[in-house]
Amino acid sequence: MGWLSSLPQHVRVVFYGEPESIPAAASDRVHEFIPTEGLRAVSWCYLHHLLRTGRQAAGWTIFTNGQPFHFNHLFGQVLELQSLWQEVQPLSFMHSRRLQLPPMDALKRSRREWLGDCPVRREPFSLDTLNTLTFHQPAFARLVAHYHQKFDTSRHRHLAHHFLELLGLGDIAAQAAEAMFGTYAHGSIFAVSADRLACLPEDSVAMALALLERDQMLFGGLCDRFWLHLFGEAFLLPVED
C-alpha cells in the first residue's frame, strides 16, 4: 500500500481494511480509516461506503482496490486528468500484464479510450454469459453456473436482467434485456461524478450489500461486472427487430 504516498494531494483517501496493511510512510495520506472484520470483497467496501457517506459526495468519487497499479501502471497520472473524465470513467487498463490479458490486439484497439497518453479502457462482456469477449475466464463461468443453480434460473435466461431486477433496478434491467453486451473496469477501478453517484437508489445499494453478506464471492463478482452500469453507463448493441 506504499503507493498511497504517491497520490496527488487533492485526493482524499478513505481506506477500508486492516491498520497493519498501511505502511507508516503512507499513513498520513489516509484521511479516514474504516476497519473491516476479516477479508472483505472489494464490492462490499464500495457498497458500505455508498450507504455510509458516498451517495452524497461532492466532486468525483474514485473507487479502487488495494493494487491499482497492477491494473494500470499510470494510475497516478490518470488521477491528474479529471478534466478529460466522463461521468462514469474507467481508470484501469488490463487484467494482468504478466499473463498478457487481455491479448495485445484487444489493447491496441482501445487507443481511442485513452486519456491523452494514459491508457484506460472498458472491457466488453456478454450480458447472457457475463464472460469477457477478448479472453475466457473459467472462474467466472463457474460463478455464473453457481448463480443459475442458486436461483433455479434457466441457462438461457438473460442473467443480467435477472440480477439487476433482484437489486430493484427495473429500468436498468429492461435496458440490459434489449442489449447484447456490457462493459466493466478491470479491478473495479473507476471514477463517478457526484450526479451519477446520487442516481443509484439507496434501497438497491442495501439489497446488494445484503446479498454480499449471504454469498460474498458470488455477488461480489456480479457487482464487479456491473458497477459502470449501476451508475448509468449505457449497454451496447441493442437488439433490433
C-alpha positions as CSV (number, residue, x, y, z in Angstrom):
1,M,0.0,0.0,0.0
2,G,3.0,2.3,-0.3
3,W,1.5,3.7,-3.5
4,L,-0.8,5.8,-1.2
5,S,2.0,8.2,-0.6
6,S,2.3,8.9,-4.3
7,L,-1.3,10.0,-4.8
8,P,-2.0,13.6,-5.8
9,Q,-2.5,15.8,-2.7
10,H,-6.0,16.8,-3.8
11,V,-7.2,13.2,-3.4
12,R,-8.9,12.4,-0.1
13,V,-8.4,8.8,0.9
14,V,-11.0,6.7,2.7
15,F,-9.4,3.3,3.5
16,Y,-11.2,0.1,4.2
17,G,-9.1,-2.7,5.7
18,E,-6.8,-3.6,8.5
19,P,-4.5,-1.0,10.1
20,E,-1.3,-3.0,9.7
21,S,-1.8,-3.0,5.9
22,I,-0.9,0.7,5.7
23,P,2.8,1.4,5.7
24,A,3.9,4.0,8.3
25,A,5.2,6.2,5.5
26,A,1.8,6.4,3.8
27,S,-0.4,6.7,7.0
28,D,-0.6,10.5,6.7
29,R,-2.3,10.1,3.3
30,V,-5.3,8.3,4.9
31,H,-7.9,10.8,5.8
32,E,-10.4,8.3,7.2
33,F,-9.9,4.7,8.2
34,I,-12.8,2.1,8.3
35,P,-11.7,-1.2,9.9
36,T,-13.2,-4.3,8.4
37,E,-13.7,-7.7,10.2
38,G,-11.9,-10.3,8.2
39,L,-11.4,-10.3,4.5
40,R,-14.0,-8.4,2.6
41,A,-14.7,-8.3,-1.1
42,V,-13.9,-5.0,-2.9
43,S,-17.6,-4.6,-3.8
44,W,-18.5,-4.9,-0.1
45,C,-16.3,-2.0,0.7
46,Y,-17.8,0.1,-2.1
47,L,-21.4,-0.7,-1.1
48,H,-20.6,0.0,2.5
49,H,-19.1,3.4,1.6
50,L,-22.1,4.3,-0.6
51,L,-24.5,3.6,2.2
52,R,-22.4,5.4,4.8
53,T,-21.5,8.6,3.0
54,G,-20.7,8.1,-0.6
55,R,-24.0,8.9,-2.4
56,Q,-23.9,12.5,-1.2
57,A,-20.2,13.1,-2.0
58,A,-19.3,16.2,-3.9
59,G,-17.0,16.2,-6.9
60,W,-15.6,12.9,-8.0
61,T,-15.5,9.6,-6.1
62,I,-12.7,7.3,-7.1
63,F,-13.2,3.6,-6.4
64,T,-10.2,1.3,-6.3
65,N,-8.9,-1.9,-4.8
66,G,-5.6,-2.1,-3.0
67,Q,-3.4,-2.6,-6.1
68,P,-4.5,-0.1,-8.7
69,F,-1.0,0.0,-10.3
70,H,-1.4,-3.7,-11.1
71,F,-4.2,-2.8,-13.4
72,N,-2.8,0.4,-14.8
73,H,0.9,1.4,-14.4
74,L,0.0,5.0,-15.0
75,F,-2.8,5.1,-12.4
76,G,-1.3,8.1,-10.6
77,Q,-1.1,10.1,-13.8
78,V,-4.7,9.2,-14.7
79,L,-5.9,10.9,-11.5
80,E,-4.4,14.2,-12.7
81,L,-6.6,14.1,-15.8
82,Q,-10.0,14.8,-14.3
83,S,-10.8,17.4,-17.0
84,L,-10.9,14.5,-19.5
85,W,-13.0,12.1,-17.5
86,Q,-16.5,11.1,-18.5
87,E,-19.2,10.9,-15.8
88,V,-18.5,7.2,-15.3
89,Q,-14.8,6.8,-16.0
90,P,-12.8,3.5,-16.0
91,L,-9.3,4.1,-14.6
92,S,-7.8,0.7,-15.3
93,F,-6.4,-0.8,-18.4
94,M,-5.8,-4.5,-18.3
95,H,-6.5,-7.7,-16.2
96,S,-2.9,-8.9,-16.0
97,R,0.3,-7.7,-17.6
98,R,2.2,-10.9,-16.6
99,L,-0.4,-13.1,-18.3
100,Q,-0.9,-10.6,-21.2
101,L,-4.7,-10.5,-20.6
102,P,-6.5,-9.2,-22.5
103,P,-4.4,-10.0,-25.6
104,M,-2.3,-7.2,-27.1
105,D,-4.5,-6.9,-30.2
106,A,-7.5,-6.0,-27.9
107,L,-5.5,-3.5,-26.0
108,K,-4.3,-1.8,-29.2
109,R,-7.9,-1.4,-30.4
110,S,-8.8,0.6,-27.3
111,R,-6.5,3.5,-28.1
112,R,-9.4,5.9,-28.6
113,E,-10.5,5.4,-25.0
114,W,-7.2,6.6,-23.6
115,L,-6.9,9.9,-21.6
116,G,-4.2,11.6,-23.6
117,D,-1.2,9.3,-23.4
118,C,-2.6,7.4,-20.4
119,P,-4.2,4.1,-21.1
120,V,-7.7,3.3,-19.8
121,R,-10.3,1.0,-21.3
122,R,-13.6,-0.7,-20.8
123,E,-13.7,-4.5,-21.1
124,P,-16.7,-5.8,-23.0
125,F,-18.7,-8.8,-21.8
126,S,-21.7,-10.8,-22.8
127,L,-24.9,-10.0,-20.9
128,D,-26.0,-13.6,-21.3
129,T,-22.9,-15.4,-20.1
130,L,-21.2,-12.4,-18.3
131,N,-17.9,-13.7,-19.7
132,T,-15.5,-11.4,-21.5
133,L,-15.3,-11.2,-25.3
134,T,-11.5,-10.9,-25.7
135,F,-10.4,-13.7,-23.4
136,H,-12.1,-16.5,-21.4
137,Q,-12.4,-16.6,-17.6
138,P,-13.2,-20.1,-16.4
139,A,-13.6,-19.0,-12.8
140,F,-16.3,-16.5,-13.8
141,A,-18.1,-19.2,-15.9
142,R,-18.2,-21.3,-12.7
143,L,-19.6,-18.3,-10.8
144,V,-22.4,-17.9,-13.4
145,A,-23.2,-21.6,-13.1
146,H,-23.5,-21.2,-9.4
147,Y,-25.9,-18.3,-9.8
148,H,-28.2,-20.3,-12.1
149,Q,-28.1,-23.2,-9.5
150,K,-28.8,-20.8,-6.6
151,F,-31.9,-19.2,-8.3
152,D,-33.0,-22.1,-10.3
153,T,-32.8,-20.0,-13.5
154,S,-32.5,-21.4,-17.0
155,R,-29.1,-21.2,-18.6
156,H,-30.9,-19.5,-21.5
157,R,-32.4,-16.8,-19.3
158,H,-30.9,-13.3,-19.5
159,L,-28.8,-13.4,-16.4
160,A,-28.1,-9.7,-16.4
161,H,-31.8,-8.8,-16.4
162,H,-32.5,-11.2,-13.5
163,F,-29.7,-9.8,-11.4
164,L,-30.5,-6.2,-11.9
165,E,-34.2,-6.8,-11.2
166,L,-33.1,-8.6,-8.0
167,L,-31.5,-5.3,-7.0
168,G,-34.7,-3.4,-7.7
169,L,-33.2,-1.7,-10.7
170,G,-36.1,-2.4,-13.1
171,D,-35.2,0.4,-15.6
172,I,-31.6,-0.7,-15.9
173,A,-32.7,-4.4,-16.1
174,A,-35.0,-3.5,-19.0
175,Q,-32.2,-1.8,-20.8
176,A,-30.0,-4.8,-20.3
177,A,-32.7,-7.1,-21.7
178,E,-32.6,-5.2,-25.0
179,A,-28.9,-5.2,-25.4
180,M,-26.2,-7.8,-26.0
181,F,-23.1,-6.5,-24.3
182,G,-22.0,-4.6,-21.2
183,T,-18.6,-3.2,-20.1
184,Y,-16.6,-3.2,-16.9
185,A,-13.4,-1.8,-15.5
186,H,-10.7,-4.3,-14.6
187,G,-10.0,-4.4,-10.9
188,S,-13.3,-2.5,-10.4
189,I,-11.2,0.7,-10.6
190,F,-13.2,3.7,-11.8
191,A,-14.5,7.2,-11.0
192,V,-18.0,8.5,-10.8
193,S,-19.3,12.1,-10.8
194,A,-21.5,13.4,-8.0
195,D,-24.6,13.5,-10.2
196,R,-24.2,9.8,-11.2
197,L,-23.4,8.7,-7.7
198,A,-26.6,10.1,-6.4
199,C,-28.7,8.3,-9.0
200,L,-28.1,4.9,-7.6
201,P,-31.1,4.2,-5.2
202,E,-30.2,3.6,-1.6
203,D,-32.5,0.6,-1.4
204,S,-30.6,-1.0,-4.3
205,V,-27.3,-0.5,-2.5
206,A,-28.7,-2.0,0.6
207,M,-30.1,-5.0,-1.3
208,A,-26.7,-5.6,-3.0
209,L,-24.9,-5.4,0.4
210,A,-27.4,-7.9,1.9
211,L,-26.7,-10.3,-1.0
212,L,-23.0,-10.0,-0.4
213,E,-23.4,-10.8,3.2
214,R,-25.1,-14.1,2.1
215,D,-22.5,-15.0,-0.6
216,Q,-19.6,-12.6,-0.9
217,M,-17.8,-14.4,-3.8
218,L,-20.9,-14.8,-6.0
219,F,-22.5,-11.3,-5.6
220,G,-19.2,-9.6,-5.2
221,G,-18.2,-10.9,-8.6
222,L,-21.5,-9.8,-10.1
223,C,-21.2,-6.3,-8.7
224,D,-17.7,-6.1,-10.2
225,R,-19.2,-6.8,-13.6
226,F,-22.0,-4.2,-13.4
227,W,-20.5,-1.2,-11.5
228,L,-20.3,1.0,-14.5
229,H,-23.9,0.2,-15.5
230,L,-25.2,0.7,-11.9
231,F,-24.1,4.3,-12.3
232,G,-25.7,4.8,-15.7
233,E,-23.2,3.5,-18.3
234,A,-25.1,2.5,-21.4
235,F,-25.2,-1.1,-22.6
236,L,-24.0,-1.9,-26.1
237,L,-25.6,-3.1,-29.3
238,P,-29.3,-3.1,-28.8
239,V,-31.2,-5.9,-30.4
240,E,-33.2,-4.7,-33.3
241,D,-36.4,-6.3,-34.7
